Amino acid sequence: MSSATTPRLSIAGVSKSFAGVRALNQVSFDVLPGEVHCICGENGAGKSTLIKILAGAYQPDEGTITMDGTVLSSLQPVLAKQLGIDVIFQENLLVPTMSVLENMFIGHEPVKFGFFTDFASMRVRIREEMDFLGIDLDVNRRIESLSVAEQQFVKILKSLVMKPRVLIMDEPTSMFNVEDSARVLRMVKRISEADISVIYISHFLSEVREIADRVTVIRDGNVVSTTRNVDSSIDLDQLTKDMVGRPVEMFYQKEEHPIGDVAFQVKDLKVGRDSPTVSFSVREGEILGIAGMVGSGRTEIVRAIAGADRFHSGTIKYRGQRLVIRNPRQAIDAGIAHITEDRQRLGLSLGLSVLENITVIGLERRIKSWFFRVRGTVGTVKPLVEKLRIKTASPFTEVRLLSGGNQQKVVLAKWLLVDSSLLIFDEPTRGIDVNAKTEFYRLMSELTRGGKSIIMISSDMPELVSMSDRVLVVRNGGIVDELQKSEITEEAIISSALEGKQP
């Protein structure tokens, strides 16, 4: 890091809300010339919102942004680029059918003679950056033919050819092995040595300790701490505590009841050919929590179990009998329900009524003829609406008009009508308010008390701690730890999710 003490980029008192939910609250933050400033926080802490404000994708509700002494109330994407702010997002935004060369300069291709694309200067420019970073790529290859690591290198090169003054990197090593992650960290150091300011977002605290000059922790939209990392001496335990920082006893506690025998077993499941094997079981009346950071492979595992994705190998059994699950229909017939994370896009038909959404799967088993009266199903649906306390003017109200919590209850009602034995909840309470969460937790407890089994993926640490009977921690597509009830703490989950189980 350079010896400069005047920030190149800073924000002061920035706040941002979405539909009344405060994503950022009076956040102040800065990065110095040539500094690597890491941002850490749990999923949902506000990191992505901060990135998008700096990229100009979101406009803050209040606060200021200062770049090289120029004070602004907000940024637009074009202005952010002009000021020298560039973001390497976690998502792959490259065009797969275009070459490395074409992706590097798409939208700002140099020209000669006022018209023709100057491919020669493009090649020279890319070679300069590749030599600078110490990598070598065939610029004529299509993006789709590159490995995940090579595509990440292309994204870094694409940013560098624009000569950024501030480079924001969002989880750049989340899908990498140890060797490729080390290469990226070396690149980050080279970039900062070239007097480029780097804002580095990562869940991997060992990386943070290795490369950060300073570390800022954001929790629930607030800056909790900013710490200097002198000679890689930062206290990782303290960072973890800063990321957590919430008393579990404030949240709903699962009602205790006897747990039965093993109901479902997953043995040697491989999502893909090169994926690690995954084995676990879930018992009657049990809530099995699955934890892990974004991109850890949690959702891929349950999608395979639910038949949403084909898996490479492995077996799934119910009460000792092997199940054949190659598609969602076979999973439904086997008694497996999948309540997806994206309820609006994958779990509901927003233009249809509450009645139609609840009955879309279950009624086909009860209807013996080609024709039936929709209104005649009201008597079947009404008890579920009352049991789940779905607030709707009528069963014929369109689902899009309901609140998020009531939409989630409609999804659950759909699967209760099928009478599933295993319910997979992927982020069950994301986007719903505290009261709706408490109601949903009560419903989950009722289901398990009645003998149903639940697998719950959640990024909400208090939710995992208070509701889970066991927690499996997933990292890089495999289970790295299993925590029994007495062992389930926020610190233990985060520690395992970030670094894996220690030998």
N, C-alpha and C positions, 0 to 999 in steps of 0.2 A: 504494500500500500504506500502511496506517496505520502509526503509529510504535510500535505495541505490540510487545513482545518476548516475551510469554508465549504459547506456542502455544495455539491454539484446539483443535486435534486433534493428537495424537501417538501413535505406536506405538513400543514399545521391545522389542527382542529377539524379534520375531515370526518364527516358523518354521512351515512347512507342507509336509507331504509327501503324495504320492499313490502308493500301491502301492510304497513304498520309494524313490521318486524325490523328491528335495528340490526343491520349487518355490520356496520362500523360506527363506533361511538367516539367522537372527538379524538381521532387517531392523529398522532404526530410522529413523523419518521423522516430520516434523512440518510443519504449515502454520499460519501466523500469521493473525490477523484481517485481512481485506482483502488478503491476499497471493495472487498467482498463482504457484503452485509447480508447475512442469512436471516430469513424469516421462518419461524417455526410456529406450529399450532396444530390442534386437533382438526379433523375434518369438520367443516362448518364454522371454523373460528373467525373467518372473514378474510383469509389470505387471497382467495380468488377475486373477491370484490375489490380489494386494494389493487391487485394487478390490473384489473379491467379499468379502474379509475385512472391509473397511470398510463394505460394504453389508449385512453380516450373513449373506450367502449361504454363506460358508465359515467354519468355526471354526478358529482357529489351534491348532497343537499346543502352542505355548508362546509366552510373551510377554504384554504388556499393551497395552491401548488406553485412552488418556486423552482424554476430551472435556469441555472446560470444567472441568477439575479433578477430574472423576469418573473413577476408575480402574476399568477393567473387564478381565476375562480374555477376553471375547468379546462379539460383538454378534449380535442376531437382527434380521431385516429390519424388524420392527415397532419395535423399540427404536431402531434406527439412524434411522428416520424421526422418531420422537419426539424424539430428541436433535438433530435438524436436519441429518442427513447424507442427501443425495440424490445419485443417480447418473444421468447421462444416458448410457446405453449406446450403443455403436456400432450395435448391432442395432436395427431399428425395432420398438418394442414398442407402437406405437399401434394402435388398432382401426380398420381401413380403412373399414368401413361406417358408422362413427359420425362425427358432426360434430366440428369443432374444439372447440366449446363442450363437448360431452359428453366428449370425451377429456380435456380439461383437469381435470375434477373427478370423473372416474370413480372410484367407491369412497369418495369423501368429499364428496358433493354437499351444499351447504347447504340447509336446509329452513326453511320458515316455517309457523307455526301447528302446529308439531310433526309435520307430515306431508308437506306439499307442497314439491316442489323449488323453491328460490328462484332461478329463472332470471335475474331482474333483478339480484340481487347478484352472480351469476356473471359477467354481462356487464360490470358495473362493475369487478369485480376484474380481468378479462382486459384491459379497456381501460387500466387503470392500468399494468399490466405492459407492454402494447404501447407505450404512450406513453413509458414508462421506457426501453425498448430502441430506440425509434425505428422500429418496424415496424408494418405495417397488414395485417391478415388478415380475411377474411370468416369470422366464427366459425360461420356456418351451413353452410359447405361441408364435404363429406365429406373425410376424410383421403385417400381413394384418388384424389381429383381434384386433389390438391396436387402441386407439384413436389417433388423430393428436398430442395431447399433449404428450401422452405416447411414441409415435415414436420419438418425439423431445428429450425426456429424454433418450431414447436409444442411439440416436446420441451423446449426451453429454457423457454418460457413455462409449460409444465405444472409444471416444477420450481420456478419462481419464485413461482407462486401459493401454494406450500406454505411460503414464507418460510424457505428453508434457511439454515443457518449455515455449512455446508460443502457446496459443489457440486463433484461429481466429473464431469469431462467426458472421455469416452473417444473419442479420434479424431473430434472433432466436424466436421472439414472433410475427411474422407478421400475423399468422393465429390463435392466441390464444385469449381467453377471458381474462378478468381482473384478475381472480383468478390464472389461469395457467401462465399468464405473470408474476405475482408477484412471483410465485414459481421459475421461471427461473431466475429472478433477484436475488433472495436469493441464488440460486446455483452459480451465477456468483460471488457474494461476497465471498462465501465459497471458490471457486476456487482461487480467487486472494489472499485470506488469506493464502493459501497453497503455496505461493510464485510462482504461475504460472502467467505469464504475459498474459493478455487478451486484444485482439484487438476486439472491439465490434462495429459492423456496425448496425445502426438503423435509421429509419425514425421518431421514436417516441421520441420527444424531452423531454417529461416528464420522460421517462426511462433514457435517457442520463443524465439528471440533477440528478437523484437519484443515479446512480451507478458510474459515470465517475470520475476518478481522473483528467484526461485531456480530452479535446475535440478538434479534428482537423476537420476543414471544408475544403472540396475539391470542387472546382467549375471549370468546363470546363478543367479538367485535371491539375489544379494548386492548391497548398496549399494556401488558403486564410488567415487562422488564426489558431493558436493553443492556447487554453485558459485553465488555471487551474480552476478546479471546487471546490473551497474551501467551505466546509460545504454546498454543494448543492446550491450554490449562483449564479451559472452561469446565465447570462441574455439570456433568450430564444428568446426575440425579436431581440437581436443582432445576435444570431445564425441564425435566419431566414433570416435576412438581408444579412448576410455573404453567406448563401446558394444561395440567389437570385442574387443580385448585378449587374443586367444588365438593362440599360435603355430601356424601351419598345419602345420608339420612333425610335429606330434604325431599327425596324422590319416593315415588310409590314403591312399596315393598311387596313382592310376590307372596301370596298367601301359601303357607306351607301345607302340604298334604302328602300322603304316602305315594311313592313312585313305584310303578309296576315293573314287569319283566321287559326285556329287550323286545321292541316291536319291529324296528327297521334296522337293517345292517347294510353298510356300504363297505365292500371289500376290494382293495387293490384297484380302485377307480383311477383311470388315467384319462383326463379330459382330452389331451392330444397325444400324439406319438411320443413327443419328447417331454411330456409333463411328468411331474413326480407322482407317485402313487399315493392315494388317499384312502384311508380306512377309518371308519368310526361307526358307532351305533347310537340309536336314540330310543329311550324307553317310554313305555306308556305313562302318560301324565307328566312327562319331563319337558322342560324348555331348555334346549341345547343352543347356547349362544355361539355365534361364529363371529370372531373379531379379526381385524386386519385393516391396514391402510388402503386407500384407494389404489386400485391396480394390483392388489395382492393376490387376486384370483378367487375371492370368496364367492362372488356372483356366478362365476363360470362353473364352480363345483355344483351349486344348487340348480343351475339351469340344466346341467347334465342329468341330475337326479329327476328333475321334473319333465324331462323329455323335450325341453325347449331347444337343446343342442345335442347332437349326436356325440357320444363319447367313444374314445378309442378302445378301451378295454375295462374289465372289472365286472363285479356282480352287485346286484341290489336284491335284498331279501326282505320279505315281510313274514314274520312268525316262522322263520326257517325255510319258507318257500321262495325259490328264485323267481324274480319278476323279469319280464321282458319289457323294457322301456326304450323305444326308439323314437317316440313322438309324444306330444302332449296328451293325445287321446288315450294312449296306453297307460300313461302316468295317472290320468284321471280315473280310468277303470281300475287301477291298482290302489286307489284311495289316497293319492297324493295331490294336494292342492298347492298352487304356487301363487302367492300374493306378491306381485312384482313391485320393485322399487318405483317404477314410473307408472303409477296407477292410472293417470289420465290417458297416457298413450297406449299402454299395454293391458290395463286391467278393466277399463271402462269404455263404453260407447257413449260419449258425452251428449250426443244428440238424441239418445233414446231415454226412455223413462226409467225411473227407479224399478218399476215392475219388470220391464224388459231386461234390464241389466242383471237383476237377481236371478231371473229364470232362464237366461241364455244357455246355460249348460244343463241344469238339473231337470228341466221339464221333459226333455227328449226321452228320458228313461220312463216317464209316467204316461206319455201320450202314445196311444196305440193306433191312431188314425192319422190321415193326412191333414185333417183340418181340426182346429180347435178355437175356442173363443178366448181371446187374451183376457177379457174381463173376468172370465171364469177362473183365472189363476189368482185372483186377489186374495181369496181365502187361504191359499197356500203361502202367500208372501207376507200377509199381514202379521202373523205371529212372529216372524223374523224381524220385521220392522219394529215391532213393539219390544221384543227381547233386546235388540241391539240399540234401542232408543234412537233410531234414525229420525232426525228432525226434517220432515218433509210435509208439505201441504197436502199431498196426495201421492198414492203409488204411481200416478201418471205424470208426476212432475219430472221434467228433464233433469238428469243427473248433473248437468253442467251448472245448474242453479243452486246446487247444494254447496255447503262449506267443505273444506278439505277433509276435516275429520269425518263428516257424514258420508262423503264419497268413499273414504276408506272403509267405513262400516258397510256400505253397499257391496264393495268387493268381497268383504268377509262373508256377508249374507249369501252371496252367490255360491261360495264354497260350502257353507253350512247346509245349504239346500241339497248339495250332492252328498253330504254326510261323509266327508273325507276323514281318514284316520291320521294322516300326517299333514300338517299345515306348515308350509315354508313361507316365512315372512321376511321379505327383503326390505330393510329400512322401514319397519311398520309404522312409525310415527313421524317420519320426516315431513316437515311442512305443516304440521297441525299444532294447535296451541296447547298449553299446559293442561287445561281442563279436558280437552279431547284426548290427550295422551293418557291421563288418569283413567278415563272411561275405557279406553282401548286396553290398557293393562288389566283392568278388572275383567274384561271379556276373555282375555288370554288365560287368566287364572281360572275362570269358569270352565273353559275348554279343557284344560289339563286336569282339573278336578273330575271331569267327566271321562277321563281316560284318553283324551286325544294327545298326540305327540306334536311338539312344535320345534322347528328349527328356525332360529331368529338371527338373521344377519343385521348387525347394527353398528353404526359409527358413533352412536351416542353412548359414551362410557357409563354414565349413571344408569342408563337403561339396561345395559349389559350386566352391570353389577347387581342391580336390584331385582331383575327378572329372571336371570339365568340360574339353572341348577348346576350346569357345567358350562365352561367356555372353551371352545377350540380356537386357537390363534393361527391364522393363515398368513404365510409370507411366501412370495414367489411361487404361488400355486400349490404349496404343500402345507401340511399341518406341522407347525414347529413347537407347539406346546398345548397341553391340556390342563386346564385349571379346574379343580374341584371347588365346591361351594365355599369352603373356608379360605380358599386361596385367591378368590376372585376379588381383585382390587383394581382400581384404575391404573395405578403405577405398574402393577404386574402385567396387565394387558398391554399397555403402551410399550413397556420394556421389551416384551416378547415380540410384539408387532414390528418394532423398529429394528431390532437386532437379532431376533430369533433366540431360541433357547440356548442358554450357555452350557458348554460341556461340563 
